[in-house]
Amino acid sequence: MGYVIRPVTADEWKKLKELRLAALADPVARVAFNETLESASGRPDAFWQQRASSPEEGGAALTFVGEAADGKWNGRWR
């Protein structure tokens, strides 16, 4: 199955949060992401909304995701 790599949009912040928390649940994630599941889980929705926003929408940077033809997001962190 192929993936399209594209930027996340501001209205997709819940999906971005879900993917990030799933990645951080991996035991070696702290090394890869320099963040713990506990700290990310405690962040408010406003944090995730800004993280999903592009610079034009007030965000600090673009965040990219791999999206399958069926709309499912996937990430590989190992």
N, C-alpha and C positions, 0 to 999 in steps of 0.2 A: 504494500500500500504506500503510495506516495504522499508527501506532505508539501504544503505550501508554507513558506516562511513569510510571515507578515507581521507588521506592528499591531500591538494590542490597542484597542480603542477604549476611550474613557468609560463607556457604558459596559465594558466587559470586566470591570474590576473584580466582581465576585468570582468569575472563572479564573482570573489571574491569581487571586488569593488562594483558591482551592488547589490550583496546580503547585503553587509555591509551598503551601503547607504539606502537600503530599510529598514533594521532593525533600523537604526538611525532615520528614519522618524516617528517612533512610539513616541508619546509624553513622555513616561517614559523611553525612551532609554538612556538618559543621566545618569540615576541612574544605569542602567544595564551595560553600556559600558564605563562610565566615559569619554565620548566624545560627541560632538554635531554634528549634521548633517552638520552644516555650516563649522566647522573645517575640517571634513573628506572630504567634497565636494571640499575644496580648495587644497587638497593635490595633488602633481604632479603624473603623471603616474609612475615615477621612484619609488615613495613610494609604490604604489600598486604592482609593479613588484617585489620589494624586499620582501614585505610582503607575497606574494604568493610563494616565493622561499624557498626551504628547506635549512637547514644549509649547506648541501653539495653543494648547488647552490649559497651560499652566503647570505642566509636569516638568521634571528636571531632565529627563532623557526618554528616548524611545525604548520600549520593551518589546521584544519579538517573541513570537510563539510559532511552533510547528502545528499546522492544522490539517487534519485528514479530510478527504473528500466528504465524509459524513459529518463534518463539523467538530469532531472530537479533537481536543488538544492533547498533545503529548510532549513529554520532555524526557531527556535521558540525562541522568546525573551520576552515572557510574562509569 
